[in-house]
Amino acid sequence: MQDAIILYENGKAIGGEGHQTDADDITFDNTGTDLVSENVEDAIVEVNAKTSGLTRMTKLWENPSPTASFSEQTVALDLSDYDAVIVSAGYDNSSSHRNINCFTSFVGSSGTIDMTNYGASARQRTFDVATTGIRFTATYFNGSSSSIDNTTCIPLAIYGIKII
């Protein structure tokens, strides 16, 4: 699924197919690198600042069942042409997904989806990014290796980032 290709230069969207973002509804947090931003647009600004270049962002995958439990699994994707990914995740598998965050990681490294929702206990799901796809672990209560809750930290979409 490559239904949105957006080009960014110096942090500004300069065009592309499907040029629209949910930046006002998505916050950006990063594990695996030192980028931390409040939304997708700011994340691209920081990537561009570190690379002084043009960045292409492509939506590669969308969860076909975002209200279902998301067990440990691998999402097969060809990431060989990308430098990094942004994983958009919802706190739980409700239909509203009001608590959505974005997590980024470079291809060849790992990331963590670490979320808390309105006073609930924190949950954590890790993911490994390879050129062949992303392997997601089960979701655990933070600090526990035995309490699994796969109805939380649900991956909703994956975007590939190419530094041009």
DSSP file (Angstrom, degrees, kcal/mol; ACC not computed):
  #  RESIDUE AA STRUCTURE BP1 BP2  ACC     N-H-->O    O-->H-N    N-H-->O    O-->H-N    TCO  KAPPA ALPHA  PHI   PSI    X-CA   Y-CA   Z-CA
    1    1 A M              0   0    0      0, 0.0     2,-0.2     0, 0.0     3,-0.1   0.000 360.0 360.0 360.0 107.2    0.0    0.0    0.0
    2    2 A Q        +     0   0    0      1,-0.1    58,-0.2    56,-0.0     3,-0.1  -0.562 360.0 139.3-124.4  67.4    1.7    3.1   -1.2
    3    3 A D        +     0   0    0     56,-0.4     2,-0.4    -2,-0.2    -1,-0.1   0.454  63.0  47.7 -94.5   0.0   -1.2    5.6   -1.2
    4    4 A A        +     0   0    0     55,-0.4    55,-2.0    -3,-0.1     2,-0.5  -0.906  54.3 171.6-144.2 114.6    0.7    8.6    0.2
    5    5 A I  E     -A   58   0A   0     12,-1.6     2,-0.4    -2,-0.4    12,-0.3  -0.983  12.2-179.1-120.3 119.3    4.0    9.9   -1.0
    6    6 A I  E     -A   57   0A   0     51,-2.6    51,-2.5    -2,-0.5     2,-0.4  -0.971  15.0-149.6-122.7 131.5    5.0   13.2    0.5
    7    7 A L  E     -AB  56  15A   0      8,-3.2     7,-3.0    -2,-0.4     8,-0.8  -0.847  13.2-168.0-100.4 136.0    8.2   15.1   -0.2
    8    8 A Y  E     -AB  55  13A   0     47,-2.9    47,-2.4    -2,-0.4     2,-0.4  -0.964   7.6-175.6-122.8 139.2    9.7   17.4    2.5
    9    9 A E  E >  S-AB  54  12A   0      3,-2.4     3,-1.7    -2,-0.4    45,-0.2  -0.979  77.3 -13.7-135.6 124.3   12.5   19.9    2.0
   10   10 A N  T 3  S-     0   0    0     43,-0.9    35,-0.1    -2,-0.4     3,-0.1   0.859 130.2 -53.6  52.1  39.0   13.9   21.8    5.0
   11   11 A G  T 3  S+     0   0    0     33,-0.2     2,-0.4     1,-0.2    -1,-0.3   0.441 114.9 112.0  82.9   0.0   10.9   20.6    7.1
   12   12 A K  E <  S-B    9   0A   0     -3,-1.7    -3,-2.4    32,-0.1     2,-0.4  -0.900  71.8-120.4-110.4 134.2    8.2   21.8    4.7
   13   13 A A  E     +B    8   0A   0     -2,-0.4    -5,-0.3    -5,-0.2     3,-0.1  -0.580  31.8 179.3 -67.7 124.7    5.9   19.6    2.7
   14   14 A I  E     -     0   0A   0     -7,-3.0     2,-0.3    -2,-0.4    -6,-0.2   0.394  49.9 -69.9-112.5   2.0    6.6   20.5   -0.9
   15   15 A G  E     +B    7   0A   0     -8,-0.8    -8,-3.2     2,-0.1    -1,-0.4  -0.881  58.2 143.9 143.3-172.5    4.3   18.1   -2.7
   16   16 A G    >   -     0   0    0     -2,-0.3     3,-0.8   -10,-0.2     2,-0.2  -0.551  58.3 -48.7 124.8 170.0    3.6   14.6   -3.6
   17   17 A E  T 3  S+     0   0    0    -12,-0.3   -12,-1.6     1,-0.2     3,-0.2  -0.519 121.3  10.4 -75.3 141.2    0.7   12.3   -4.0
   18   18 A G  T 3  S-     0   0    0      1,-0.2     2,-2.1   -14,-0.2    -1,-0.2   0.861  80.0-170.7  63.3  37.4   -1.9   12.2   -1.2
   19   19 A H    <   +     0   0    0     -3,-0.8     2,-0.3   -14,-0.1    -1,-0.2  -0.410  42.3 103.8 -70.3  82.7   -0.4   15.3    0.4
   20   20 A Q        -     0   0    0     -2,-2.1     2,-0.3    -3,-0.2   -14,-0.0  -0.950  45.1-169.8-154.5 145.2   -2.3   15.3    3.7
   21   21 A T        -     0   0    0     -2,-0.3     3,-0.3     1,-0.0    -2,-0.0  -0.901  31.5-132.8-132.2 162.8   -1.3   14.3    7.2
   22   22 A D    >>  +     0   0    0     -2,-0.3     3,-1.9     1,-0.2     4,-1.1  -0.180  57.2 140.2 -99.1  37.0   -3.0   13.8   10.5
   23   23 A A  T 34  +     0   0    0      1,-0.3     3,-0.3     2,-0.2    -1,-0.2   0.798  66.1  54.6 -57.0 -32.7   -0.3   15.9   12.1
   24   24 A D  T 34 S+     0   0    0     -3,-0.3    -1,-0.3     1,-0.2    -2,-0.1   0.750 114.4  41.3 -72.8 -21.1   -2.8   17.6   14.5
   25   25 A D  T <4 S+     0   0    0     -3,-1.9     2,-0.4     1,-0.0    75,-0.4   0.509 107.5  69.9-101.7  -6.9   -4.0   14.2   15.7
   26   26 A I     <  -     0   0    0     -4,-1.1     2,-0.3    -3,-0.3    14,-0.3  -0.934  59.7-160.8-119.3 132.3   -0.7   12.4   16.0
   27   27 A T  E     -c  101   0A   0     73,-1.2    75,-1.9    -2,-0.4     2,-0.5  -0.773  17.5-135.3-103.4 158.6    2.1   13.0   18.4
   28   28 A F  E     +cD 102  37A   0      9,-0.7     9,-0.6    -2,-0.3     2,-0.3  -0.951  26.2 168.2-121.0 125.3    5.6   11.7   17.7
   29   29 A D        -     0   0    0     73,-4.8    75,-0.5    -2,-0.5     2,-0.4  -0.958  19.0-148.7-130.1 152.1    7.8   10.0   20.1
   30   30 A N        +     0   0    0     -2,-0.3     2,-0.4    73,-0.2    75,-0.1  -0.970  18.7 174.9-131.9 135.5   11.0    8.2   19.2
   31   31 A T  S    S+     0   0    0     73,-0.9     3,-0.1    -2,-0.4    -2,-0.0  -0.994  74.1  35.5-129.3 141.0   12.9    5.2   20.5
   32   32 A G  S    S+     0   0    0     -2,-0.4     2,-0.2     1,-0.3    74,-0.2   0.160 118.0  43.8 102.5 -17.8   16.0    3.9   18.8
   33   33 A T  S    S-     0   0    0     71,-0.2    -1,-0.3     2,-0.2    -3,-0.1  -0.816  89.7-106.0-140.9-176.9   17.2    7.4   17.7
   34   34 A D  S    S+     0   0    0     -2,-0.2     2,-0.5    -3,-0.1    -3,-0.0   0.095  77.4 115.6-104.5  24.6   17.5   10.8   19.4
   35   35 A L        +     0   0    0     69,-0.1     2,-0.4    -6,-0.0    -2,-0.2  -0.810  34.6 171.9 -94.1 130.0   14.6   12.4   17.6
   36   36 A V        +     0   0    0     -2,-0.5     2,-0.3    -7,-0.1    -7,-0.2  -0.969   9.2 158.9-137.5 121.8   11.7   13.5   19.7
   37   37 A S  B     -D   28   0A   0     -9,-0.6    -9,-0.7    -2,-0.4     3,-0.1  -0.910  45.0-126.2-139.3 164.9    8.9   15.6   18.2
   38   38 A E  S    S+     0   0    0     -2,-0.3     2,-0.3   -11,-0.2    -9,-0.1   0.692  89.1   4.9 -87.4 -19.2    5.2   16.5   18.8
   39   39 A N  S  > S-     0   0    0    -12,-0.3     4,-2.1     1,-0.1   -12,-0.2  -0.952  81.2 -93.0-155.1 174.0    3.9   15.5   15.4
   40   40 A V  H  > S+     0   0    0    -14,-0.3     4,-2.1    -2,-0.3     5,-0.2   0.897 120.8  54.2 -61.1 -42.7    4.8   13.9   12.1
   41   41 A E  H  > S+     0   0    0      1,-0.2     4,-1.8     2,-0.2    -1,-0.2   0.923 110.4  46.3 -58.6 -45.5    5.6   17.3   10.5
   42   42 A D  H  > S+     0   0    0      1,-0.2     4,-2.2     2,-0.2    -1,-0.2   0.846 108.3  57.3 -66.3 -33.2    8.0   18.2   13.3
   43   43 A A  H  X S+     0   0    0     -4,-2.1     4,-2.3     1,-0.2    -1,-0.2   0.915 106.7  48.1 -62.6 -42.0    9.6   14.8   13.0
   44   44 A I  H  X S+     0   0    0     -4,-2.1     4,-2.8     2,-0.2   -33,-0.2   0.881 107.8  56.0 -66.6 -37.5   10.4   15.4    9.4
   45   45 A V  H  X S+     0   0    0     -4,-1.8     4,-2.3   -34,-0.3    -1,-0.2   0.928 110.0  45.9 -57.3 -45.3   11.9   18.8   10.3
   46   46 A E  H  X S+     0   0    0     -4,-2.2     4,-1.8     2,-0.2    -2,-0.2   0.888 111.5  50.7 -68.4 -38.7   14.2   17.1   12.7
   47   47 A V  H  X S+     0   0    0     -4,-2.3     4,-1.4     1,-0.2    -2,-0.2   0.942 112.8  47.1 -61.5 -45.6   15.2   14.4   10.2
   48   48 A N  H  X>S+     0   0    0     -4,-2.8     4,-3.0     1,-0.2     5,-0.6   0.875 108.5  55.0 -63.3 -37.6   15.9   17.1    7.6
   49   49 A A  H  <5S+     0   0    0     -4,-2.3    -1,-0.2     1,-0.2    -2,-0.2   0.871 110.7  45.9 -63.9 -35.6   17.9   19.1   10.1
   50   50 A K  H  <5S+     0   0    0     -4,-1.8    -1,-0.2     1,-0.2    -2,-0.2   0.751 126.3  29.4 -77.9 -23.5   20.1   16.1   10.8
   51   51 A T  H  <5S-     0   0    0     -4,-1.4    -2,-0.2    -5,-0.1    -3,-0.2   0.562  89.2-140.7-112.8 -12.0   20.6   15.2    7.2
   52   52 A S  T  <5 +     0   0    0     -4,-3.0     2,-0.2     1,-0.2    -3,-0.2   0.882  68.2  98.2  51.3  42.0   20.3   18.7    5.5
   53   53 A G  S   <S-     0   0    0     -5,-0.6   -43,-0.9    -6,-0.1     2,-0.4  -0.669  80.7 -72.6-141.2-166.4   18.4   17.0    2.7
   54   54 A L  E     -A    9   0A   0     -2,-0.2   110,-3.5   -45,-0.2     2,-0.4  -0.803  41.8-157.3 -98.0 136.2   15.1   16.1    1.1
   55   55 A T  E     -AE   8 163A   0    -47,-2.4   -47,-2.9    -2,-0.4     2,-0.5  -0.951   6.1-158.3-121.7 136.2   13.0   13.5    2.7
   56   56 A R  E     -AE   7 162A   0    106,-3.0   106,-2.9    -2,-0.4     2,-0.5  -0.953   7.9-165.9-111.5 130.4   10.4   11.3    1.1
   57   57 A M  E     -AE   6 161A   0    -51,-2.5   -51,-2.6    -2,-0.5     2,-0.4  -0.972   7.2-176.3-117.8 128.2    7.7    9.7    3.4
   58   58 A T  E     -AE   5 160A   0    102,-2.5   102,-3.1    -2,-0.5     2,-0.6  -0.982  28.0-127.8-127.2 130.1    5.5    6.9    2.0
   59   59 A K  E     + E   0 159A   0    -55,-2.0   -55,-0.4    -2,-0.4   -56,-0.4  -0.674  34.0 171.7 -74.8 120.3    2.7    5.1    3.7
   60   60 A L  E     +     0   0A   0     98,-2.8     2,-0.3    -2,-0.6    99,-0.2   0.707  55.9  13.8-104.0 -26.6    3.6    1.4    3.4
   61   61 A W  E     - E   0 158A   0     97,-1.5    97,-2.2    16,-0.0     2,-0.4  -0.998  50.2-166.1-154.9 144.7    1.1   -0.4    5.5
   62   62 A E  E     - E   0 157A   0     -2,-0.3    95,-0.2    95,-0.2    94,-0.1  -0.999  38.2-107.7-133.1 134.2   -2.2    0.1    7.3
   63   63 A N        -     0   0    0     93,-2.7    -2,-0.0    -2,-0.4    91,-0.0  -0.421  23.4-156.5 -61.7 118.7   -3.6   -2.3    9.9
   64   64 A P  S    S+     0   0    0      0, 0.0    -1,-0.2     0, 0.0    92,-0.0   0.692  90.9  33.5 -72.0 -16.9   -6.6   -4.1    8.2
   65   65 A S    >   +     0   0    0      1,-0.1     3,-2.0     3,-0.1    -2,-0.1  -0.527  66.8 163.0-135.1  67.1   -8.1   -4.9   11.6
   66   66 A P  T 3  S+     0   0    0      0, 0.0    -1,-0.1     0, 0.0    24,-0.1   0.653  76.8  54.3 -67.0 -13.9   -7.3   -2.0   14.0
   67   67 A T  T 3  S+     0   0    0      2,-0.1     2,-0.2    28,-0.1    26,-0.1   0.369  95.0  88.3 -98.9   5.5   -9.9   -3.0   16.5
   68   68 A A  S <  S-     0   0    0     -3,-2.0     2,-0.1     1,-0.1    -3,-0.1  -0.600  92.0 -89.5 -96.5 161.8   -8.6   -6.6   16.8
   69   69 A S        -     0   0    0     -2,-0.2     2,-0.6     1,-0.1    82,-0.2  -0.411  36.9-142.8 -63.1 145.5   -6.0   -7.8   19.2
   70   70 A F        -     0   0    0     80,-2.8    69,-0.2    82,-0.2    82,-0.1  -0.863  21.1-169.8-119.2  95.2   -2.5   -7.6   17.7
   71   71 A S        -     0   0    0     -2,-0.6    65,-0.1     1,-0.2     2,-0.0  -0.204  44.0 -62.8 -78.2 172.8   -0.4  -10.6   18.7
   72   72 A E  S    S+     0   0    0     63,-0.1     2,-0.3    67,-0.1    65,-0.2  -0.348  80.5 137.0 -55.9 128.9    3.3  -11.0   18.2
   73   73 A Q  E     -H  136   0B   0     63,-1.6    63,-3.3    -3,-0.1     2,-0.5  -0.987  51.6-111.3-167.3 167.1    3.9  -11.0   14.4
   74   74 A T  E     -H  135   0B   0     -2,-0.3     2,-0.8    61,-0.3    61,-0.3  -0.949  17.7-149.7-112.2 130.2    6.0   -9.8   11.5
   75   75 A V  E     -H  134   0B   0     59,-3.0    59,-2.2    -2,-0.5     2,-0.5  -0.890  23.6-137.9 -95.5 111.3    4.7   -7.3    9.0
   76   76 A A  E     +H  133   0B   0     -2,-0.8     2,-0.3    57,-0.2    57,-0.3  -0.586  38.7 153.2 -76.3 121.7    6.5   -8.2    5.8
   77   77 A L        -     0   0    0     55,-1.4     2,-1.1    -2,-0.5    53,-0.1  -0.989  49.2-119.4-144.8 147.8    7.6   -5.1    3.9
   78   78 A D        +     0   0    0     -2,-0.3     3,-0.3     1,-0.1    54,-0.2  -0.804  41.2 162.2 -88.9 101.9   10.4   -4.3    1.5
   79   79 A L    >   +     0   0    0     52,-2.8     3,-1.9    -2,-1.1    53,-0.2   0.213  38.6 110.0-103.9  13.1   12.3   -1.6    3.4
   80   80 A S  T 3  S+     0   0    0     51,-0.6    -1,-0.2     1,-0.3    51,-0.1   0.724  79.9  49.0 -64.9 -20.5   15.5   -1.9    1.4
   81   81 A D  T 3  S+     0   0    0     -3,-0.3     2,-0.3    50,-0.1    -1,-0.3   0.313 101.6  81.9 -98.2   8.5   14.9    1.5   -0.2
   82   82 A Y    <   -     0   0    0     -3,-1.9    80,-0.2     1,-0.1     3,-0.1  -0.836  56.7-159.9-118.4 152.6   14.2    3.3    3.1
   83   83 A D  S    S-     0   0    0     78,-2.8    24,-2.0    -2,-0.3     2,-0.3   0.733  77.5  -2.6 -95.6 -29.5   16.4    4.7    5.9
   84   84 A A  E     -GF 106 161A   0     77,-1.8    77,-3.1    22,-0.3     2,-0.3  -0.941  61.4-136.2-153.9 169.6   13.9    4.8    8.7
   85   85 A V  E     -GF 105 160A   0     20,-2.5    20,-1.8    -2,-0.3     2,-0.5  -0.960   4.9-147.8-132.0 153.1   10.2    4.0    9.6
   86   86 A I  E     -GF 104 159A   0     73,-2.3    73,-2.7    -2,-0.3     2,-0.6  -0.994  14.4-159.2-115.5 125.9    7.5    5.7   11.6
   87   87 A V  E     -GF 103 158A   0     16,-3.6    16,-2.4    -2,-0.5     2,-0.5  -0.933   4.1-155.1-106.1 117.8    5.1    3.4   13.3
   88   88 A S  E     -GF 102 157A   0     69,-2.6    68,-3.6    -2,-0.6    69,-1.5  -0.816  22.1-179.4 -90.2 128.7    1.8    5.0   14.2
   89   89 A A  E     -GF 101 155A   0     12,-3.0    12,-2.4    -2,-0.5     2,-0.3  -0.977  22.3-143.0-135.8 144.6    0.2    3.2   17.1
   90   90 A G  E     -GF 100 154A   0     64,-2.6    64,-2.1    -2,-0.4    10,-0.2  -0.775  23.5-125.3-101.3 150.3   -3.0    3.5   19.2
   91   91 A Y  E    S+     0   0A   0      8,-1.9    62,-2.1    -2,-0.3     2,-0.2   0.919  88.4   1.9 -61.1 -43.3   -3.1    2.8   22.9
   92   92 A D  E    S- F   0 152A   0     60,-0.3    60,-0.2     7,-0.1    62,-0.1  -0.754  78.6 -98.4-136.6-176.8   -5.9    0.2   22.6
   93   93 A N  S    S+     0   0    0     58,-1.2    59,-0.1    -2,-0.2     2,-0.1   0.024  72.5 129.7 -96.9  28.8   -8.0   -1.6   20.1
   94   94 A S        -     0   0    0     57,-0.1     3,-0.1     1,-0.1    -2,-0.1  -0.354  69.6-116.5 -74.7 163.3  -11.1    0.7   20.5
   95   95 A S  S    S+     0   0    0      1,-0.2    -1,-0.1   -28,-0.1   -28,-0.1   0.689 110.2  56.1 -75.3 -16.5  -12.7    2.2   17.4
   96   96 A S  S    S-     0   0    0      3,-0.0    -1,-0.2     0, 0.0    -3,-0.0   0.836  73.8-168.7 -86.7 -32.6  -11.9    5.8   18.5
   97   97 A H        +     0   0    0      1,-0.1     3,-0.1    -3,-0.1    -2,-0.1   0.897  20.9 162.3  43.9  51.4   -8.0    5.5   18.9
   98   98 A R        +     0   0    0      1,-0.2     2,-1.0    -8,-0.0    -1,-0.1   0.796  61.0  62.4 -71.4 -27.2   -7.9    8.8   20.6
   99   99 A N  S    S+     0   0    0     -7,-0.1    -8,-1.9   -73,-0.0     2,-0.4  -0.758  72.1 160.1-102.3  88.5   -4.5    8.2   22.1
  100  100 A I  E     + G   0  90A   0     -2,-1.0   -73,-1.2   -75,-0.4     2,-0.3  -0.917  10.9 175.1-114.0 134.3   -2.3    7.8   19.0
  101  101 A N  E     -cG  27  89A   0    -12,-2.4   -12,-3.0    -2,-0.4     2,-0.4  -0.910  22.1-133.6-131.8 160.9    1.5    8.3   19.0
  102  102 A C  E     -cG  28  88A   0    -75,-1.9   -73,-4.8    -2,-0.3     2,-0.4  -0.952  16.7-169.7-118.7 139.3    4.2    7.8   16.4
  103  103 A F  E     - G   0  87A   0    -16,-2.4   -16,-3.6    -2,-0.4     2,-0.3  -0.977   7.2-159.0-127.7 137.1    7.5    6.0   17.1
  104  104 A T  E     + G   0  86A   0    -75,-0.5   -73,-0.9    -2,-0.4     2,-0.3  -0.864  14.0 169.2-121.6 154.2   10.5    5.9   14.7
  105  105 A S  E     - G   0  85A   0    -20,-1.8   -20,-2.5    -2,-0.3     2,-0.2  -0.974  33.9-111.8-155.9 146.6   13.4    3.7   14.2
  106  106 A F  E >   - G   0  84A   0     -2,-0.3     3,-1.8   -22,-0.2   -22,-0.3  -0.507  46.8 -92.5 -76.9 150.1   16.1    3.4   11.6
  107  107 A V  T 3  S+     0   0    0    -24,-2.0    23,-0.2     1,-0.3    -1,-0.1  -0.444 116.8  32.8 -61.3 131.2   16.2    0.3    9.4
  108  108 A G  T 3  S+     0   0    0     21,-2.3    -1,-0.3     1,-0.4     2,-0.2   0.439 110.7  78.2  97.1   2.3   18.5   -2.2   11.0
  109  109 A S  S <  S-     0   0    0     -3,-1.8    20,-2.8    20,-0.2    -1,-0.4  -0.652  73.5-108.9-130.3-171.1   17.6   -1.1   14.6
  110  110 A S  E     -I  128   0B   0     18,-0.2     2,-0.3    -2,-0.2    18,-0.2  -0.764  22.4-169.4-121.3 163.6   14.9   -1.5   17.2
  111  111 A G  E     -I  127   0B   0     16,-2.7    16,-2.5    -2,-0.3     2,-0.4  -0.910  13.8-133.7-144.1 172.0   12.2    0.6   18.7
  112  112 A T  E     -I  126   0B   0     -2,-0.3     2,-0.8    14,-0.2    14,-0.2  -0.996   4.3-150.0-135.2 129.4    9.7    0.6   21.6
  113  113 A I  E     +I  125   0B   0     12,-3.8    12,-2.5    -2,-0.4     2,-0.5  -0.895  28.4 175.5 -92.5 112.6    6.0    1.5   21.6
  114  114 A D  E     +I  124   0B   0     -2,-0.8     2,-0.3    10,-0.2    10,-0.2  -0.956   7.6 165.0-127.0 108.9    5.6    2.7   25.2
  115  115 A M  E     -I  123   0B   0      8,-2.0     8,-3.0    -2,-0.5     2,-0.4  -0.937  24.8-171.0-135.2 149.8    2.1    4.1   26.0
  116  116 A T        -     0   0    0     -2,-0.3     2,-0.5     6,-0.2     6,-0.1  -0.992  15.2-153.3-132.6 140.9   -0.1    5.0   29.0
  117  117 A N    >   -     0   0    0     -2,-0.4     3,-2.1     4,-0.3    -2,-0.0  -0.936  61.1 -41.1-124.7 111.6   -3.7    6.0   28.6
  118  118 A Y  T 3  S-     0   0    0     -2,-0.5    -1,-0.1     1,-0.3     3,-0.1   0.842 122.4 -37.0  46.4  53.6   -5.6    8.2   31.0
  119  119 A G  T 3  S+     0   0    0      1,-0.3    -1,-0.3     0, 0.0     3,-0.1   0.419 105.6 132.4  83.9  -1.4   -4.1    6.9   34.3
  120  120 A A    <   -     0   0    0     -3,-2.1    -1,-0.3     1,-0.1     3,-0.1  -0.315  69.3 -80.2 -75.6 166.0   -4.0    3.3   33.1
  121  121 A S        -     0   0    0      1,-0.1    -4,-0.3    -5,-0.1    -1,-0.1  -0.361  54.3-101.1 -64.8 146.0   -0.9    1.2   33.6
  122  122 A A        -     0   0    0     -6,-0.1    20,-2.1    -3,-0.1     2,-0.3  -0.384  36.6-158.5 -69.3 146.0    1.8    1.7   31.1
  123  123 A R  E     -IJ 115 141B   0     -8,-3.0    -8,-2.0    18,-0.2     2,-0.4  -0.884   3.9-161.7-123.5 156.4    2.2   -0.9   28.3
  124  124 A Q  E     +IJ 114 140B   0     16,-2.5    16,-2.8    -2,-0.3     2,-0.4  -0.989  12.8 175.3-146.6 131.8    5.2   -1.7   26.1
  125  125 A R  E     -I  113   0B   0    -12,-2.5   -12,-3.8    -2,-0.4     2,-0.2  -0.999  18.3-152.1-131.8 129.8    5.7   -3.5   22.7
  126  126 A T  E     -I  112   0B   0     12,-0.5    11,-2.6    -2,-0.4     2,-0.3  -0.646   9.2-165.1 -99.4 160.8    9.1   -3.6   21.1
  127  127 A F  E     -IK 111 136B   0    -16,-2.5   -16,-2.7    -2,-0.2     2,-0.4  -0.998  12.1-147.4-146.1 146.1    9.8   -3.9   17.3
  128  128 A D  E     -IK 110 135B   0      7,-2.1     7,-2.3    -2,-0.3     2,-0.6  -0.950  14.7-149.1-113.6 130.5   12.8   -4.8   15.2
  129  129 A V  E     + K   0 134B   0    -20,-2.8   -21,-2.3    -2,-0.4     2,-0.3  -0.890  24.9 163.9-106.1 118.5   13.1   -3.1   11.8
  130  130 A A  E >   - K   0 133B   0      3,-2.9     3,-1.3    -2,-0.6   -51,-0.1  -0.767  53.7-101.6-122.7 170.2   14.9   -5.1    9.0
  131  131 A T  T 3  S+     0   0    0     -2,-0.3   -52,-2.8     1,-0.2   -51,-0.6   0.680 122.7  52.2 -67.1 -15.4   15.0   -4.6    5.3
  132  132 A T  T 3  S-     0   0    0      1,-0.3   -55,-1.4   -54,-0.2     2,-0.3   0.461 123.9 -69.8-100.2  -2.8   12.4   -7.4    5.0
  133  133 A G  E <   -HK  76 130B   0     -3,-1.3    -3,-2.9   -57,-0.3     2,-0.5  -0.939  55.5 -62.7 147.3-168.3    9.9   -6.0    7.5
  134  134 A I  E     -HK  75 129B   0    -59,-2.2   -59,-3.0    -2,-0.3     2,-0.6  -0.976  32.0-152.8-123.8 125.7    9.1   -5.2   11.1
  135  135 A R  E     -HK  74 128B   0     -7,-2.3    -7,-2.1    -2,-0.5     2,-0.4  -0.878  13.9-162.5 -99.0 119.9    8.8   -7.8   13.8
  136  136 A F  E     -HK  73 127B   0    -63,-3.3   -63,-1.6    -2,-0.6    -9,-0.2  -0.850   6.2-146.2-101.8 135.5    6.5   -6.8   16.7
  137  137 A T        -     0   0    0    -11,-2.6   -64,-0.1    -2,-0.4     2,-0.0  -0.307  35.4 -82.0 -84.1 177.3    6.6   -8.5   20.0
  138  138 A A        -     0   0    0    -66,-0.1     2,-0.5    -2,-0.1   -12,-0.5  -0.319  51.7-102.7 -68.4 164.2    3.6   -9.1   22.3
  139  139 A T        -     0   0    0    -69,-0.2    10,-2.7   -14,-0.1     2,-0.3  -0.821  41.7-170.8 -95.2 131.0    2.5   -6.1   24.5
  140  140 A Y  E     -JL 124 148B   0    -16,-2.8   -16,-2.5    -2,-0.5     2,-0.3  -0.855  32.2-104.3-117.7 152.7    3.5   -6.3   28.1
  141  141 A F  E >   -J  123   0B   0      6,-1.8     3,-2.1    -2,-0.3   -18,-0.2  -0.600  60.7 -92.2 -64.9 135.6    2.7   -4.3   31.2
  142  142 A N  T 3  S+     0   0    0    -20,-2.1    -1,-0.1    -2,-0.3     3,-0.1  -0.249 112.6  19.5 -55.4 136.4    5.8   -2.2   31.8
  143  143 A G  T 3  S+     0   0    0      1,-0.2     2,-0.4    -3,-0.1    -1,-0.3   0.453 108.2  97.5  84.6   0.9    8.2   -3.9   34.2
  144  144 A S    <   -     0   0    0     -3,-2.1    -1,-0.2     3,-0.1     0, 0.0  -0.963  46.5-174.6-125.0 139.6    6.7   -7.4   33.6
  145  145 A S  S    S+     0   0    0     -2,-0.4    -1,-0.1    -3,-0.1     3,-0.1   0.294  88.7  46.8-108.1   7.9    7.8  -10.1   31.3
  146  146 A S  S    S+     0   0    0     -5,-0.1     2,-1.0     1,-0.1    -1,-0.1   0.608  86.9  83.8-122.4 -18.3    4.7  -12.3   32.0
  147  147 A S        -     0   0    0     -6,-0.2    -6,-1.8     2,-0.0     2,-0.4  -0.772  60.4-172.2 -95.3 100.9    1.6  -10.1   31.8
  148  148 A I  B     +L  140   0B   0     -2,-1.0    -8,-0.2    -8,-0.2     2,-0.2  -0.745  16.1 173.3 -96.4 137.7    0.6   -9.9   28.2
  149  149 A D    >   +     0   0    0    -10,-2.7     3,-1.3    -2,-0.4    -2,-0.0  -0.705   2.7 175.4-140.9  86.0   -2.1   -7.5   26.9
  150  150 A N  T 3  S+     0   0    0      1,-0.3   -80,-2.8    -2,-0.2   -10,-0.1   0.328  70.5  79.0 -78.9   9.9   -2.2   -7.6   23.1
  151  151 A T  T 3  S+     0   0    0    -82,-0.2   -58,-1.2   -12,-0.1     2,-0.3   0.333  91.7  64.5 -92.6   6.8   -5.3   -5.3   23.0
  152  152 A T  E <  S+ F   0  92A   0     -3,-1.3   -60,-0.3   -60,-0.2   -61,-0.2  -0.833  89.1  31.7-125.9 165.3   -2.9   -2.3   23.6
  153  153 A C  E    S-     0   0A   0    -62,-2.1   -62,-0.2    -2,-0.3    -1,-0.2   0.947  77.2-175.5  53.7  53.3   -0.1   -0.7   21.7
  154  154 A I  E     - F   0  90A   0    -64,-2.1   -64,-2.6    -3,-0.2     2,-0.3  -0.706  24.5-129.2 -85.4 117.4   -1.8   -1.5   18.4
  155  155 A P  E     + F   0  89A   0      0, 0.0   -66,-0.3     0, 0.0     3,-0.1  -0.508  30.0 175.5 -63.9 128.8    0.2   -0.6   15.3
  156  156 A L  E     -     0   0A   0    -68,-3.6   -93,-2.7     1,-0.4     2,-0.3   0.769  59.6  -4.3-104.9 -37.2   -2.1    1.3   13.0
  157  157 A A  E     -EF  62  88A   0    -69,-1.5   -69,-2.6   -95,-0.2     2,-0.4  -0.990  54.1-145.2-156.7 155.4    0.2    2.4   10.1
  158  158 A I  E     -EF  61  87A   0    -97,-2.2   -98,-2.8    -2,-0.3   -97,-1.5  -0.996  13.5-166.5-128.4 131.0    3.8    2.2    9.0
  159  159 A Y  E     -EF  59  86A   0    -73,-2.7   -73,-2.3    -2,-0.4     2,-0.4  -0.946  12.9-141.3-116.1 136.0    5.5    4.9    7.0
  160  160 A G  E     -EF  58  85A   0   -102,-3.1  -102,-2.5    -2,-0.4     2,-0.5  -0.794  12.9-154.8 -93.8 139.1    8.8    4.5    5.2
  161  161 A I  E     -EF  57  84A   0    -77,-3.1   -78,-2.8    -2,-0.4   -77,-1.8  -0.966   8.7-172.2-116.9 125.6   11.3    7.5    5.3
  162  162 A K  E     -E   56   0A   0   -106,-2.9  -106,-3.0    -2,-0.5     2,-0.8  -0.975  16.1-146.5-116.8 123.5   13.9    7.9    2.6
  163  163 A I  E      E   55   0A   0     -2,-0.5  -108,-0.2  -108,-0.2    -2,-0.0  -0.813 360.0 360.0 -89.0 114.8   16.5   10.6    2.9
  164  164 A I              0   0    0   -110,-3.5  -109,-0.2    -2,-0.8    -1,-0.1   0.435 360.0 360.0 -91.7 360.0   17.2   11.7   -0.6
